[in-house]
Amino acid sequence: MEKIKVKNELVQSHKDLKVYQKAFVGAMEIFELSKKFPIEERYSLIDQIRRSSRSVCANLAEAWRKRRYELAFVAKLNDCEAEAAEKQTWLDFAVKCQYLDVETGQKLSKSYDEIISILVKVINHPDPWLLKHPGSRRVGERGSGGRGE
């Protein structure tokens, strides 16, 4: 298993990433809170808010496994960012419908602001996270001009 050292911390798995841990806590928090939403929201707001919060974690796991290919890695991180923003939208609806109090909604939304901020930093500077392998090229690098490049 390839290990990466980031800011003096050894990262062996997507589960070691602070962003994953924050997203997982957020997903579990919304799971618990959404149990109290009205039953008529089961197939709409409850389903959507749970799905989008879990999707941040799932896409991070996929991104972690795609670190050999910068474009695929960054694309999955963009999916994470989009899902985190979607979660914030569903939080806004939950507050507006009075299923969540304003303070709880703001706290959760703020935690997703932090998650989005981390994701954007990694998206803008993916190199430290990428697996290095012989013959790999980064975005913008050109091949030797040979066939197939």
TORKEMAR-26146 format. One record per residue: residue number from 1; residue in one letter; chain; x, y, z of N, C-alpha, C, CB in turn. Coordinates in steps of 0.001 Angstrom, whole numbers. Glycine has a CB too. Layout:
[r NUM a A [X Y Z] [X Y Z] [X Y Z] [X Y Z]],
...
This chain:
[r 1 m A [853 -1181 0] [0 0 0] [895 1239 0] [-968 1 1232]],
[r 2 e A [642 2130 -911] [1408 3381 -1000] [977 4320 112] [1218 4057 -2385]],
[r 3 k A [1961 4929 758] [1696 5875 1829] [2152 7254 1389] [2403 5450 3139]],
[r 4 i A [1435 8253 1790] [1771 9636 1464] [1938 10387 2773] [674 10304 558]],
[r 5 k A [2962 11209 2822] [3157 12031 4009] [2738 13452 3669] [4641 11982 4504]],
[r 6 v A [1744 13956 4370] [1243 15302 4153] [1292 16039 5483] [-204 15286 3565]],
[r 7 k A [2026 17170 5486] [2162 17976 6712] [2511 17106 7912] [865 18749 6994]],
[r 8 n A [3524 16261 7724] [4055 15387 8776] [3066 14325 9263] [4488 16223 9943]],
[r 9 e A [2009 14085 8517] [1070 13030 8878] [1083 11969 7787] [-364 13600 9083]],
[r 10 l A [1142 10714 8184] [1147 9610 7245] [-290 9271 6844] [1855 8379 7854]],
[r 11 v A [-556 9293 5563] [-1887 9005 5044] [-1794 7709 4248] [-2434 10187 4159]],
[r 12 q A [-2472 6675 4742] [-2444 5376 4084] [-3744 5065 3354] [-2159 4295 5094]],
[r 13 s A [-4800 5747 3743] [-6124 5439 3224] [-6937 6725 3167] [-6836 4366 4097]],
[r 14 h A [-7969 6712 2355] [-8866 7876 2306] [-9466 8166 3676] [-9990 7648 1283]],
[r 15 k A [-9587 7132 4511] [-10151 7312 5847] [-9238 8120 6763] [-10432 5966 6472]],
[r 16 d A [-7966 8232 6411] [-7014 9029 7195] [-7097 10517 6869] [-5596 8534 6953]],
[r 17 l A [-7764 10852 5775] [-7846 12257 5348] [-8786 13036 6255] [-8321 12357 3884]],
[r 18 k A [-8345 14205 6692] [-9182 15068 7553] [-10494 15412 6848] [-8421 16375 7931]],
[r 19 v A [-10429 15657 5548] [-11637 16021 4798] [-12642 14864 4799] [-11274 16414 3344]],
[r 20 y A [-12152 13639 4673] [-13031 12475 4726] [-13665 12362 6115] [-12249 11183 4377]],
[r 21 q A [-12844 12525 7144] [-13341 12416 8510] [-14411 13468 8802] [-12189 12554 9502]],
[r 22 k A [-14189 14699 8340] [-15185 15763 8526] [-16476 15419 7781] [-14629 17124 8035]],
[r 23 a A [-16333 14943 6559] [-17511 14602 5756] [-18274 13426 6368] [-17097 14268 4314]],
[r 24 f A [-17558 12453 6905] [-18213 11298 7517] [-19001 11717 8758] [-17174 10222 7884]],
[r 25 v A [-18388 12550 9589] [-19085 13059 10781] [-20337 13837 10352] [-18136 13971 11634]],
[r 26 g A [-20202 14673 9332] [-21346 15441 8835] [-22458 14545 8321] [-20904 16383 7735]],
[r 27 a A [-22092 13496 7591] [-23091 12568 7054] [-23828 11838 8184] [-22420 11547 6112]],
[r 28 m A [-23089 11440 9203] [-23728 10753 10331] [-24606 11700 11146] [-22668 10125 11234]],
[r 29 e A [-24170 12944 11269] [-24983 13940 11976] [-26312 14152 11260] [-24224 15279 12093]],
[r 30 i A [-26248 14314 9945] [-27479 14560 9187] [-28358 13305 9197] [-27149 14983 7724]],
[r 31 f A [-27755 12126 9223] [-28535 10898 9320] [-29369 10904 10602] [-27608 9660 9281]],
[r 32 e A [-28716 11217 11715] [-29420 11244 13005] [-30493 12334 13032] [-28421 11466 14154]],
[r 33 l A [-30142 13523 12571] [-31106 14633 12585] [-32297 14364 11668] [-30418 15935 12167]],
[r 34 s A [-32043 13754 10515] [-33121 13538 9540] [-34104 12467 9987] [-32537 13155 8196]],
[r 35 k A [-33762 11688 10998] [-34711 10710 11547] [-35940 11413 12129] [-34028 9846 12634]],
[r 36 k A [-35763 12686 12486] [-36859 13448 13095] [-37675 14237 12060] [-36302 14405 14142]],
[r 37 f A [-37286 14175 10791] [-38037 14879 9751] [-39377 14165 9560] [-37227 14936 8403]],
[r 38 p A [-40378 14868 9060] [-41696 14242 8842] [-41623 13069 7857] [-42695 15286 8324]],
[r 39 i A [-42464 12099 8089] [-42499 10885 7266] [-42752 11200 5786] [-43580 9935 7784]],
[r 40 e A [-43520 12261 5516] [-43807 12588 4109] [-42560 13046 3344] [-44872 13676 4037]],
[r 41 e A [-41474 13329 4063] [-40218 13727 3422] [-39288 12544 3150] [-39501 14741 4286]],
[r 42 r A [-39745 11332 3495] [-38887 10145 3374] [-38269 10005 1981] [-39688 8893 3701]],
[r 43 y A [-39047 10179 935] [-38553 9925 -420] [-38128 11199 -1143] [-39614 9219 -1228]],
[r 44 s A [-38098 12297 -442] [-37632 13521 -1080] [-36491 14121 -263] [-38789 14538 -1232]],
[r 45 l A [-36784 15002 640] [-35730 15709 1360] [-34821 14765 2155] [-36347 16727 2294]],
[r 46 i A [-35388 13830 2870] [-34567 12904 3668] [-33629 12123 2758] [-35460 11930 4480]],
[r 47 d A [-34189 11548 1702] [-33381 10766 771] [-32278 11620 142] [-34270 10162 -323]],
[r 48 q A [-32625 12818 -301] [-31657 13679 -982] [-30539 14153 -56] [-32364 14877 -1577]],
[r 49 i A [-30890 14575 1137] [-29877 15114 2045] [-28946 14003 2533] [-30547 15817 3246]],
[r 50 r A [-29482 12829 2760] [-28634 11698 3161] [-27741 11253 2010] [-29498 10519 3641]],
[r 51 r A [-28325 11152 819] [-27557 10703 -344] [-26406 11651 -638] [-28463 10585 -1570]],
[r 52 s A [-26675 12959 -650] [-25615 13906 -995] [-24512 13925 60] [-26196 15307 -1165]],
[r 53 s A [-24880 13789 1332] [-23843 13798 2368] [-22990 12531 2303] [-24481 13934 3763]],
[r 54 r A [-23605 11400 2042] [-22843 10147 1916] [-22000 10138 647] [-23793 8938 1919]],
[r 55 s A [-22504 10784 -367] [-21808 10810 -1645] [-20466 11542 -1560] [-22684 11462 -2693]],
[r 56 v A [-20365 12531 -676] [-19082 13218 -490] [-18035 12191 -68] [-19199 14366 575]],
[r 57 c A [-18364 11367 915] [-17429 10339 1393] [-17135 9298 312] [-17995 9646 2640]],
[r 58 a A [-18160 8841 -369] [-17977 7822 -1401] [-17099 8337 -2539] [-19335 7371 -1949]],
[r 59 n A [-17321 9572 -2955] [-16503 10141 -4026] [-15069 10379 -3578] [-17112 11445 -4513]],
[r 60 l A [-14862 10700 -2311] [-13496 10830 -1792] [-12776 9484 -1845] [-13513 11371 -342]],
[r 61 a A [-13478 8420 -1489] [-12882 7084 -1567] [-12500 6754 -3011] [-13860 6018 -1014]],
[r 62 e A [-13382 7072 -3947] [-13078 6828 -5358] [-11915 7688 -5833] [-14308 7096 -6222]],
[r 63 a A [-11909 8949 -5449] [-10818 9852 -5841] [-9488 9316 -5333] [-11063 11282 -5297]],
[r 64 w A [-9459 8829 -4118] [-8229 8305 -3525] [-7653 7185 -4375] [-8488 7805 -2101]],
[r 65 r A [-8525 6363 -4915] [-8079 5234 -5750] [-7728 5644 -7182] [-9157 4168 -5787]],
[r 66 k A [-7998 6877 -7538] [-7711 7351 -8896] [-6507 8296 -8928] [-8937 8055 -9475]],
[r 67 r A [-5675 8243 -7909] [-4554 9172 -7813] [-3450 8917 -8839] [-3971 9106 -6438]],
[r 68 r A [-3522 7829 -9571] [-2546 7576 -10633] [-2774 8500 -11832] [-2616 6111 -11080]],
[r 69 y A [-3977 8998 -11936] [-4376 9781 -13101] [-4938 11120 -12637] [-5419 9014 -13959]],
[r 70 e A [-4175 12158 -12852] [-4540 13475 -12329] [-5939 13908 -12753] [-3533 14505 -12785]],
[r 71 l A [-6263 13757 -14022] [-7573 14209 -14496] [-8719 13450 -13815] [-7667 14041 -16014]],
[r 72 a A [-8567 12144 -13652] [-9606 11340 -13002] [-9710 11703 -11524] [-9309 9831 -13162]],
[r 73 f A [-8567 11909 -10881] [-8528 12295 -9477] [-9237 13624 -9263] [-7082 12380 -8985]],
[r 74 v A [-8878 14614 -10058] [-9473 15946 -9925] [-10959 15917 -10273] [-8740 16954 -10826]],
[r 75 a A [-11340 15127 -11274] [-12760 15025 -11646] [-13583 14474 -10473] [-12931 14116 -12899]],
[r 76 k A [-13073 13453 -9792] [-13788 12887 -8645] [-13858 13889 -7503] [-13111 11595 -8170]],
[r 77 l A [-12790 14660 -7300] [-12813 15695 -6261] [-13834 16774 -6605] [-11413 16322 -6087]],
[r 78 n A [-13971 17082 -7888] [-15009 18034 -8308] [-16394 17479 -7999] [-14886 18349 -9818]],
[r 79 d A [-16579 16174 -8173] [-17852 15548 -7796] [-18099 15705 -6294] [-17859 14049 -8187]],
[r 80 c A [-17044 15529 -5500] [-17165 15710 -4039] [-17612 17126 -3711] [-15821 15404 -3332]],
[r 81 e A [-16969 18080 -4359] [-17301 19492 -4114] [-18760 19769 -4466] [-16373 20422 -4931]],
[r 82 a A [-19203 19248 -5599] [-20587 19456 -6033] [-21574 18822 -5051] [-20797 18877 -7441]],
[r 83 e A [-21275 17630 -4570] [-22160 16955 -3613] [-22209 17708 -2286] [-21693 15507 -3380]],
[r 84 a A [-21066 18257 -1868] [-21043 19038 -626] [-21906 20292 -770] [-19591 19428 -252]],
[r 85 a A [-21824 20940 -1921] [-22656 22124 -2169] [-24137 21738 -2234] [-22228 22823 -3483]],
[r 86 e A [-24428 20585 -2847] [-25817 20118 -2892] [-26334 19873 -1473] [-25934 18823 -3741]],
[r 87 k A [-25499 19282 -628] [-25894 19033 759] [-26265 20344 1437] [-24760 18327 1536]],
[r 88 q A [-25506 21399 1179] [-25810 22701 1779] [-27167 23220 1309] [-24711 23719 1436]],
[r 89 t A [-27496 22973 68] [-28799 23393 -459] [-29929 22661 261] [-28880 23135 -1981]],
[r 90 w A [-29769 21340 444] [-30788 20573 1156] [-30885 21016 2608] [-30480 19074 1082]],
[r 91 l A [-29758 21409 3211] [-29798 21958 4575] [-30633 23238 4613] [-28364 22240 5092]],
[r 92 d A [-30463 24084 3591] [-31256 25320 3512] [-32755 25007 3483] [-30862 26137 2259]],
[r 93 f A [-33125 23987 2696] [-34531 23583 2644] [-35003 23056 4000] [-34739 22514 1561]],
[r 94 a A [-34166 22252 4651] [-34541 21688 5953] [-34768 22790 6987] [-33456 20717 6449]],
[r 95 v A [-33948 23828 6942] [-34120 24962 7863] [-35384 25736 7494] [-32874 25902 7828]],
[r 96 k A [-35549 26036 6212] [-36710 26816 5765] [-38029 26101 6063] [-36605 27101 4266]],
[r 97 c A [-38011 24771 5983] [-39209 23981 6299] [-39365 23750 7801] [-39158 22637 5577]],
[r 98 q A [-38434 24267 8558] [-38417 24173 10024] [-38235 22746 10539] [-39697 24740 10583]],
[r 99 y A [-37512 21915 9753] [-37153 20579 10212] [-35860 20635 11020] [-37004 19613 9017]],
[r 100 l A [-35054 21668 10755] [-33836 21943 11512] [-33911 23370 12014] [-32554 21716 10646]],
[r 101 d A [-33374 23608 13211] [-33322 24991 13672] [-32185 25712 12942] [-33124 25060 15223]],
[r 102 v A [-32267 27014 12892] [-31311 27837 12145] [-29886 27579 12616] [-31652 29327 12293]],
[r 103 e A [-29674 27517 13910] [-28321 27330 14459] [-27705 26006 13999] [-28360 27380 15996]],
[r 104 t A [-28484 24942 14050] [-27996 23631 13604] [-27687 23651 12114] [-29029 22532 13913]],
[r 105 g A [-28578 24236 11340] [-28360 24347 9896] [-27097 25122 9571] [-29551 25012 9234]],
[r 106 q A [-26874 26223 10271] [-25672 27035 10040] [-24409 26286 10431] [-25755 28344 10820]],
[r 107 k A [-24474 25570 11539] [-23315 24795 11997] [-22939 23725 10963] [-23611 24136 13369]],
[r 108 l A [-23932 23005 10492] [-23675 21972 9485] [-23187 22574 8175] [-24934 21152 9238]],
[r 109 s A [-23803 23668 7764] [-23395 24324 6521] [-21956 24832 6624] [-24348 25488 6188]],
[r 110 k A [-21597 25361 7784] [-20224 25841 8005] [-19225 24686 7903] [-20105 26528 9389]],
[r 111 s A [-19581 23536 8443] [-18666 22391 8344] [-18479 21978 6886] [-19197 21197 9172]],
[r 112 y A [-19541 22116 6077] [-19405 21795 4655] [-18661 22894 3898] [-20782 21574 4030]],
[r 113 d A [-18699 24134 4380] [-17834 25184 3823] [-16369 24791 4009] [-18122 26561 4501]],
[r 114 e A [-16040 24266 5185] [-14670 23824 5465] [-14276 22662 4558] [-14528 23414 6941]],
[r 115 i A [-15181 21725 4364] [-14929 20577 3482] [-14689 21062 2058] [-16116 19578 3519]],
[r 116 i A [-15539 21962 1577] [-15388 22500 220] [-14059 23238 94] [-16564 23445 -131]],
[r 117 s A [-13676 23995 1103] [-12412 24727 1078] [-11220 23775 932] [-12262 25569 2352]],
[r 118 i A [-11229 22697 1696] [-10149 21702 1596] [-10134 21081 209] [-10312 20602 2672]],
[r 119 l A [-11308 20707 -280] [-11392 20093 -1612] [-10853 21014 -2695] [-12835 19718 -1932]],
[r 120 v A [-11215 22281 -2639] [-10755 23241 -3645] [-9228 23371 -3606] [-11417 24620 -3418]],
[r 121 k A [-8648 23368 -2403] [-7181 23444 -2292] [-6525 22235 -2949] [-6752 23535 -810]],
[r 122 v A [-7065 21057 -2716] [-6495 19848 -3320] [-6719 19853 -4832] [-7117 18579 -2690]],
[r 123 i A [-7891 20279 -5277] [-8183 20360 -6713] [-7193 21302 -7400] [-9638 20842 -6950]],
[r 124 n A [-6921 22430 -6767] [-6011 23410 -7360] [-4544 23009 -7275] [-6196 24736 -6691]],
[r 125 h A [-4200 22111 -6359] [-2809 21667 -6171] [-2780 20161 -5919] [-2134 22430 -4988]],
[r 126 p A [-3086 19349 -6937] [-3198 17901 -6718] [-1870 17153 -6626] [-3998 17307 -7812]],
[r 127 d A [-769 17746 -7108] [494 17014 -7198] [923 16274 -5935] [1557 17951 -7569]],
[r 128 p A [871 16889 -4751] [1334 16148 -3569] [525 14880 -3279] [1286 17048 -2363]],
[r 129 w A [-664 14802 -3833] [-1558 13674 -3554] [-1453 12562 -4583] [-2980 14153 -3487]],
[r 130 l A [-873 12859 -5730] [-846 11899 -6828] [187 10809 -6603] [-566 12607 -8134]],
[r 131 l A [-121 9607 -7080] [851 8521 -7078] [1812 8774 -8225] [158 7114 -7207]],
[r 132 k A [3060 8637 -7955] [4067 8834 -9000] [4378 7473 -9598] [5368 9520 -8435]],
[r 133 h A [4350 7401 -10910] [4743 6155 -11560] [5466 6482 -12846] [3518 5248 -11833]],
[r 134 p A [6382 5624 -13251] [7189 5889 -14445] [6320 6098 -15675] [8163 4744 -14690]],
[r 135 g A [6701 7064 -16459] [6001 7322 -17710] [4737 8129 -17570] [5677 6055 -18357]],
[r 136 s A [4388 8499 -16343] [3156 9271 -16172] [3406 10722 -16525] [2625 9154 -14732]],
[r 137 r A [2362 11354 -16988] [2447 12778 -17338] [1396 13530 -16563] [2268 13004 -18865]],
[r 138 r A [1675 14764 -16310] [742 15652 -15634] [-49 16433 -16675] [1486 16613 -14672]],
[r 139 v A [-1123 17024 -16256] [-1925 17848 -17139] [-1030 18932 -17736] [-3137 18469 -16383]],
[r 140 g A [-1113 19116 -19029] [-341 20163 -19695] [1009 19700 -20205] [-140 21303 -18764]],
[r 141 e A [1497 18530 -19742] [2767 18023 -20251] [2528 17368 -21596] [3415 17023 -19257]],
[r 142 r A [3488 17496 -22451] [3381 16909 -23780] [4293 15708 -23871] [3727 17937 -24872]],
[r 143 g A [3881 14792 -24697] [4707 13612 -24937] [5871 13933 -25840] [3882 12495 -25540]],
[r 144 s A [6624 12916 -26186] [7820 13106 -27016] [7464 13300 -28482] [8760 11915 -26871]],
[r 145 g A [6186 13262 -28807] [5773 13442 -30199] [5647 12130 -30937] [6748 14329 -30921]],
[r 146 g A [5920 11035 -30243] [5825 9735 -30869] [4376 9350 -31107] [6514 8689 -30021]],
[r 147 r A [4204 8213 -31726] [2861 7725 -32041] [2010 7550 -30784] [2949 6404 -32795]],
[r 148 g A [798 7998 -30852] [-120 7814 -29735] [7 8864 -28652] [90 6480 -29137]],
[r 149 e A [872 9854 -28872] [1014 10891 -27834] [522 12201 -28328] [2450 11028 -27383]],
